Amino acid sequence: MMTPGRFPALFLGCLLFLAACNASGPQPSDSKTNTPTFQLNDKNATDETRALYHNLQKLQGNHVLFGHQDDLAYGVNWINEDGRSDVKDTVGAYPAITGWEIGGLAIGNDANLDRVNFEEMKQWIKDVYLRGGINTISWHMYNPVNGKNSWSGGDTVKHMLPGGSHHNKFKRYLDSYIAFNKQLLVKNSAGEEIHIPIIFRPWHEHNGDWFWWAKGHTNEADYKSLWRFTVEYLRDTHQQHNLIYAFSPDRSRMNLDTFEADYLWGYPGDEYIDIIGFDNYHDLKPADNPEEQQAKLQSLVFSLEQVAKIAKKKNKLAALSEGGSDGIANPHFWTEVLLAGLQDNTYTRQISYVVVWRNANKEIEKRDHFYAPFPEHPSADDFRDFYENPFVLFNDGLPDLYSH
């Protein structure tokens, strides 16, 4: 499928009109005429956090923000070089969103699972904020019961809940993040300290069977209790008011025929969630032939639509919170797959942002494992076309997201 951004303007207008007419059900209203109506679950959220959430809502329908995991920490051919980014090396701009991971923090490690030093991470988070970008944090928490990593099994969650044998240890794990979060402070032009807003995405891909907190190792009621306790402990008990909470099941465990029901497994309630996200590698993997590629694109469009519709019902933002194509085998992935899916119709255009996973350093990890291009990659030219499309925002195209 051709990317709409490549068509002449008149033809593009016709395509968008037809998409709006053909999409089933009531259509989302034009975001140009919208005033922010979605409210954060944290009624005491900081001014900057509320502004970020409302300004993302204002952009809905007209733009999607592009993000990249660990963007400033390392790339395919470099490690910890001041100001460097594979994304910036390729298009001349940083991503709008930078993802970070805090697995290992709770057990006292100096660096996370991917060797990113936590002290350096704090500074990079500040750098992203000070240039107007967004930070999002995920947490591959080590298992508090058996001490192993996130991919360990066991009937863990029930022991972490109030009254459980490891509840106090779980609270200490949460305390480690609170201590980290409290240091994410910068001064504004008036000399006042600002607590940097964070899109916080715990307990992700919970509908799979690979993490100890997930469906394969716990029941739905305990998972919901885990999420609710996490939010209440951070938000209410310890007054962490800079957090926007993102829910993100995995696409591979959602049947297209029962998508909404599958999506909502473990959903803790609207009062605990701000962003209706999902992680999608399933629809973005390279296909073996054109027919399969077309089927994958249709599946991508459908899943984006469904997430956007669920978000609309719940008055939340929608996001593709994690995903991508490992190694980017398709040189036209960015415009003919990702952008084509996001721009397909008025529902898919409601996706606020997409974050692709990290670019592993080849020398250290001895493998090709990357989700954003670098300048010499075959998809780099297509990525530049993606960057130049007016629908897509990188850091250099962002409005002021932190003011009302």
N, C-alpha and C positions, 0 to 999 in steps of 0.2 A: 504493500500500500504506500502511495506517495504521501509525504508529509504535507498537511494543509498549508504550512508556512511557505512552501515552495510554489504555490499556485499564484496566479495573478490575483489582485485584490478583489475584482468583481466576482471571479469564480469562487474565491474563498468565501465571500459573503453569501453566495448561493448555497454553498455546501453547508455553512453554519445554519442557514435558514431551514434547509431541508432536514438537517439533523435535529433541529428543535421541533420541527413538525412531526418527525417520525418517532421520536423518543416517546415511550409509553409513560402514562401517568402525568401528574402535574410537574411543570418545569420549574427549576430554581429561578428566582428572580434575578435580574441583571444587577450585578454587584455595584455598578456605578450609581445606582439609585438606592442602594441599601445603606442604612445606618447600622452600626454594630448592635446586634441583639443577643448574641451568644454571651453567656456569663460564665466566668470561671467558677469552679466548685469551691475555691477558696475565697470567701467573701472579704477576707482581710489581705488579699494579695497586694503587693507593692504597686505603686503607680506605674512603674516601668513594665511590670509583668502584665498588668491589665492592658496597658497600651499595646504591648506586643500582640496579645491575643486579639484585641480589637482591630489592629492594623492588618494582621493576617486575614481577618475576616473581610476587610475592605478590599483586599487584593483578590479574593476568591472569584473565580470565573474569568478574570482578565489575565492572571499570571499564575505560573507555578514556580516555586523557588527550588533551585538545585542545591543539593548538599552532598558531602563526601566525608566518610569516616576517617579520623586521624589525619586530616589533610595537611596539617602543619608539622606533624611529628616526623614523618619519613615518607619516602616515595620509592618507586621501583629501583632507582639508581642512586639514592642519597639517603642520609640519616641526619636529622636535627641540624639543618642548615638554616640560619636565621632568615626568616621571611620567605622561605621556599615552599612550594606546593606544586605537585604534578599538574593540578588543574590550572594554576596560574601560569606555569611554564607553557602550557598548551594554548590557552586562550587570552592570557594577559590579565586575568581577574581571578580573585579567590571565589570559592563557592559561597552562596548566600548562607548556607548552614554548614556547620562543622560538627560531626559526631564524635563523641568521646566514650570511653568504656572504663569502668572502675572495678572490674573484677580483680581481686587481690588486695584491695584497699582494706577490707574488713579483717584480714588476717595479718596485717602489718607489713605487707610487702612495700618496697619503695617504688615499684613499677607495676603496671597492669599486665594482663595476660599477653599483650603484644609488645611488651618491653617499653612502654611509654611511662616515663618517670612522672609520678604524681605531682611533684613540685613544679616541674616544667609544664605539665598539663594545666595547672592553675593559671600560669602566666599566659599560655596560649588561649585559654578561655577568656581571659581579660583582653587579649589582643583582638580576638574575634568581636567581642562586644564593642570595644572602643572604635573599631572601624565600621560599626553599624550592622554586623552580622549576627547570626543566631547560633546558640550552642544547644546541643541535645546530648543527653547522657543516658547510656544503657548500663546494665549491671549484670554481668555473668557471675553472680554471687557464689562463692564456695559454699559447699554443703555444711551447714552448722552442726549437723548431727554426726556425719562420718568424716568430716574434714577434707573430703575430696572436692574435685572441681565441679563445675555446673553440669557436666555430662555424666555424673555419677547418679545412680538410681537410688532406690530405697524409699520407704514410706516415711518421708521426712517432714512434710508440711504440718501434719497434725501435732508433731512434737514442738513446733515453733510457735504455735498459737497460744494465747493466754491459757494458763493451766497446764501447758505441755512441759515436758522434761527439759527442753532446750529453749524455752521462751526468753529467759533472761539473756542467754547467749545471743539469740536473734536480736534482741534490743541493743546489745553491745555492737553488733554488726551495723545496725541502723545508725547508732551513735557515731560510728566511724564516718559515715557519709555526712551526717550533720556537721561534724567538725570540719570536714572538707568543704562543705557548702558554705559554712560561715565565713570562710576565707575568700570567697569569690566577691570581693568588694573593690570598687574603683571610685574615684572622685569625679564629680561632674564639674562643669565650668564654674559653678558657684562654690566649689570646694566641699560640697556635701557628698557623703559616702552613699554610693548606690550599690544595692545588692543585685548582682547580675541575674536576670531572668534565665531560667533553664527549662527546656522541654525535657522532662524526666520520664523515662520509658523503662520501668522495672518489669520483671516477670513476663518477658516477651516470649512469643512463640509457644505459649502455654498449651495450645491445642495439639501439640505434637507429643513425642515420647522421648526426646533426646535430653531434656533438662529435668533435674530432680523436682522442680516445682510444677511440672507439666502434667497433662491429662494422663499420660502413661504411668504416672507414679503417685497421683493423688486424686481425690474426688472433687467434684465441682464445688460443693459447699465449702470445703476447706480452702480451695483456691480463692474463692470469693472472700473468705475471711482473711486470708493472707494479704490480699490487695487492700481490703478495707483497713486492716490494722496498720499497714504500711503508711497509707495516706493519713490516717488519724494521728499516728505517732509523729510523723513529720509536720503535718499542718497544724494540728490542734495542741498536742502535748509540747512540742518543741518550736512552734511558731516559725516554721520555715515557709515564708510567704512569697518566695520567688520562683515557685515551681508550677509548671503547667504539665498536667499528667496525661500521658499518651498510652493508649491501649493498643496492643499490636499482636494479634494472633497471626499464624502463618497460613499463607494461601494454599500450600500443598495439602493441608488437612481440611479444606473446604470443598465440598461437592457443589458443583454449579447448580444442581437441582435443589439443593437445600442450603443455599449459601448463607442466608440471613441467620437461620437457626444454628448452623455450624459456626458462624462468626461469633454469635453471642454466647457460646459456651464459656462459662466462667466470668461473664460480664458482671462486675461488682455493683453496678448501679450508676445512674447518671450523676449522682452527687459525688462520685469519686473519679470521674473521667472528664477530660477536657478535649481530647483529640481522638477521633475514631480513625486509627491507623491500621495498617497491616503490612506484614513483611512478605515480599513477593519476589522470589527467585524462580519459582515454578513456571511462570508465564514468560519469563525473560531469557530463559536458556536458549542457546542456538538450536535451530531446527535442521534436520537432515535434508529437507527438500522444500520447494516453494509451497506445496500444499500444506505441509505440516506447519510451516512458518505462518501461513495465513490463518490456520486454525488456532495457533498460539496467540496471534494478534487479536483474534476475536475473543478468545478467553481472557486476555489482558483487559480488553475494553469492557467485557462483561463484569469482571471482578472490580475494576475501578468504579463502574457504574453502581454496583451493589454497595460498595463501601460508602460512596457519596450519598446514596439514598438512605442508608442507615444513619449517617451523620446528620442528614437533613431532618429525619424524623426526631432525632434527639437534640437538635439545635447545637451541634458540635462542629468543629472543624474536621475535615477529612484529610488523610495523608497516606502516602506510600512511605512508610516510616523506615523501611530498610529493604534493599534488594539490589538487583543488577545482574549482569552477565559476566561470569568469571572469565577473564582473559579477553573479552569483547571480540569474539571470533568474527562476528558480522561487521564489516567495515562501515555499514550504514545503520548500525544499531541505534544511534542517537536520534536520527530524524525519522527513519522508516519503521522503527519499533517503539521506542519509548515515547517520543514526541507524538507520533501518529496515534498511539493509544491515549495519551493525555488530552489530545485535541479532538478526539473523535466526535464528541457530542457535548451538549450542555451539562450533562452529569459528570463526565470524565474531566471536564474543565473545572470542576469544583474541587479537585484535589489540590490542596494548598502547597504541598511540597513533596519532593522525593529525595531520599538520601541513599546513595549507592555506597557499598561497603568499601573497605580499605584497599590500599595498594601496598601489598607486602614488599619489603625490601628483598630483592633477589639474592644479594650476596649473603645475607644472614639466613634467610629461610630456604635457600637452595631450590626455589621453585618459582614458576610463573603463577601469581595469584594476585590479580588486581581488577578493579572495577571502574576506574576512571582512566582515561588515556594519558599518555605522556607524549611529548612532541613527535617522537619518531614512530609512534604506534600507527598502524594502518587506519584506525578510525579517527585519527586526530583531525583531519579535514572535516569529517562529518560532525565531530564534536564542536568545531568552530561554527559550523552552520547552525547547530543546536544552540550554541551560545548567542548567536546573532539574531535568532528568532525573537521577535518582540514579546511573545508569550512567556518566554523563559527569563527568569531573573537570577543573575549571579550577584555577588556582593556589590559590584560597582553600579548596578542598576537599582539598588534598593532605595525606597523612600526612608524617611526617619521612622523607624519602627517603634521607638521607645518614648514617643511623645504623643499626647492625645490631640 
